[in-house]
Amino acid sequence: MLPNSEGRKVPEVAFRVRRDGGWDETSTEKVFKGRTVVAFALPGAYTPTCSSAHLPRYNELAPTFRKLGVDDVVCISVNDPFVMAEWQKDQHAPNVTFLPDGNGEFSRGMGMLVDKSDLNFGARSWRYSMLVKDGVIEKMFIEPEKDGDPYEVSDADTMLHYLAPKAQAPEPALVFAKRGCPFCARAKQLLRERGIVFEEVTLGEGITTSALRAVSGKSTAPQVFIGGRLVGGAEELEKYFAERERKAA
């Protein structure tokens, strides 16, 4: 049975990382000491659930976590530093700190190193998440021990509900934009100022104005969608936020 380490300190481990094309080193002390950290561990970079759901949602909710007093959101995987650095670029996940546990030392210290030789993975981390305050684990969400790759309790929304049961997760946002467009830049800045993580679709790079017209009824950029609903351009987005903030006052 995998151990629940609530009330214990995180293992003391040094991590070799790639930064700006060179080698650097960090440690659990630097990451966790004197800080409130949400950490989640997963079986491997580039794997389906990790890439499509686990990591993206933590990256999306990281600004919300920070508003609730979290200093950092950390992803841990038994992968080498090169793989983790490239995966972060590929996933466009700047809001998450990646810790490559290449030798499995941290995962072993947590009691979470498991044998996935049946998948030709070797030793990997079990999937879990935890809230760590000043190096001490306050809460853990450990996936149930069953066949396959369960993903039921270590997700970002479960962690958000633990931190703030009444908090509402921000709705997903999508921006259709053109390069060099000042109105597009304004719309994206408005979203960033409110901590809203968004996906950007650049017109002219495989996406035509015909496609934009098909989904929005408009042919001008930007066009912003929030929560599956069309808001419109930068001016409409400003009005949208002004109205929402007026109602919240």
N, C-alpha and C positions, 0 to 999 in steps of 0.2 A: 504494500500500500504506500502510495506517495505521501510524504510528510507535509503537514501544514505547519509552516514555520512562523506563524503569528506570534509576536512577542520576542522573537529572536533577532539578532543583528544579521545583516547580509554578510555573505562570505567576503573575506579580504582577498581581492584578486586584482592583478594588474592586467590591463587590456592594451594590446598593441593596435593602433588605428592608423588609417591613411588620412592625411590631411594636407591639402594644397600640394598634392603630388609627392609628398614625402612621408616619412614615418614619424609618428608621435606616440606618446603613451599617456594613458589615464589610469585611474584606479577607482575602486568602489568608494574609497574615502573621498576622492574629489567629486564623484558623482552624487553621493548620498549624504555626506556629513553636513549637518546644519541646514539641510534642505528637505523640502517635501517633494517626493518624486513618485510619479505613476510609472511603473515598469511593466512590460509585458514580454513574455518569452514565447517563442514559436519554433516549430520543427526545422524550418529552413527557408532561406531566401529563394525567391522565384517560384515557390510552390503555390498551388492554386488558391487555397483558402487564405494563406498568408498574404498573397499579393492582391487578391480580389476583395478581401473583407477585413481581415484582422488589422494589418498595417494602415490601409487607407482611412479607416474610420478613426483610428487614434490620431492620425495626422489631421483629420478634419476637425476633431473635437479638442485638439491641443489648446487652441486659444480659449476655449470655454473652461478647460481645466485650469489654465493660468489665472483666469478671472476668479476662480475659486481658491486661489492660494497655492496652486501647484507650481513648483519652480521649473520642473522639466518632465518630459515624457520620453521614456527610454525603451528601445526595442533591443532585445537580447536574443541572439541565435548562435548556434554552434556552426559558424561559418568563418572562413578566413577574412582578414581585413579587406582584401581586394574585392571579394564577392559582395560584402556588406556595403562598401563604398559605391560600387556600381549599381547595386540594387536600390540604394537611396536615390541615386540620380534617375534611374529608370522609373521609379515610383513617384518622382516629384514630391518627396516627403520632407521638406525643409523644417517642419515643426517638430520632428522627432529626432532624438539623439540615438545613433546606432552604435551598439556595443558588440563587436565581434568576439564571441567566446570560443575562439578557434580550437583551443585544447579542451574545451568542456569543463574548465576548472570551476567557473562560477556555477554552472548547472549541476556539477557533481556536488559542490558545497551546499547547494540548495536541496540536494536529494532528488533532483529532477532530471538527471541524466538517464535516458532510457535507451534500450537497444532496438534500433530500427533496421537491423541487418536484413530483414525480410524484404525491405524496399531498396536494399543496397545503399542505405544512408549511413550505416554504422551507428555510432553513438550520437544521439541528438537530444535536445531539450524537449520535455513534455510541455504542452501548451498551458500557460497560466498567466495571471496578472496579479499585481500586488501594489498596495499603497505603502510607501516607505517614508517614515518621518525620522530625520536625523539618524539614518542608518538602521533604524529598528522597523521591522515589518509590522504594520498595524493590521492589514487585512490582505488575505489571499483569496483569489478565485481560481481554483484548480479544476481543469476539465476532468470529467468522469473517466475512470479507467475502463475503457471498453474498446472493442476493435475499431479500426479505422482512425480517423483524425477528428475526434469530437471538437466541436466549436459551439459551446452552449453558454458558458459563464464568464469567459475571460475577455469578452468583447468590451469595447469602449463605452457602450451605452450602459452596461451593467456597472462599470466603474463609476460613471457619471451619476447614476442613481444612488450609489453608495455615498458618494461625496455630498450630493445635494439632491435628496429625494424629490424635491419639487422643481428642480431645474429643468428647463426645456432645451433640448438640443437644437442648435441652429438648423434651419432648413437648408438642404443642398442648393447650391447656386451654380449656374452655367452662364458663361458670357461668350457670345459671338462677337468677335472683334476683328479689326484690320490693323496691320502693322502701320505705325506712324500716325494713328488716328488719335487726336487729342481728346475727343469725347470718350473714346474707349478707355484711354488712360484715366480719365476722370471717374468713369464708372468703376473701374477696378480699384482705384484708390478709395472710393466710398465704401466698397465692400471690405477692403483691408482695414480701414479705420474702425470698422465695427466687428473685426475679428471673424469675418465670414470667409471660410475657405471655399474657393470656387474652382471649377474647371473652365479652361479657356479653349475655345475653338477658333482657330485663325482662318478667316476667309481667304481664299486664294491658295491655300495649302491642302488641296484635296477636298475642300468644301467650297461650293459655289454659292453665289447669292440666290440662285434658284432653290438650293437646299434650305437656305435661311428663310426664304419666302414660304416654302412649303411648311415649315414648322411654326413660323411666327406671323405670317401674313405681311411681313415687312421685308424691305431689301436694303435698308440702311443699317450701319453699325454705329454704336454697339446695340445689341439686343440682349437683355438680361432676363434670365429665368430664375425664379426662386421658389423652391418647393413645388416644382412642376408647373408653375404659373408664369405667364409672360408679364414682366414688369414694364419693359420697354427700354428706352435709351437712358443716357445719363440724367437728363432733366426729369424724366419720369421716376428714375431711381431715387433722386434727391427728394422728390415729393413723397415717394413711398416710405422712405426712412423718416421724414419729418412727421408724417401722419402716424406712423407706428410709435415714434417716440412721444408724440403728443398724447396718444392713448395710454402709454405706459406711465406718464407723469402723474 
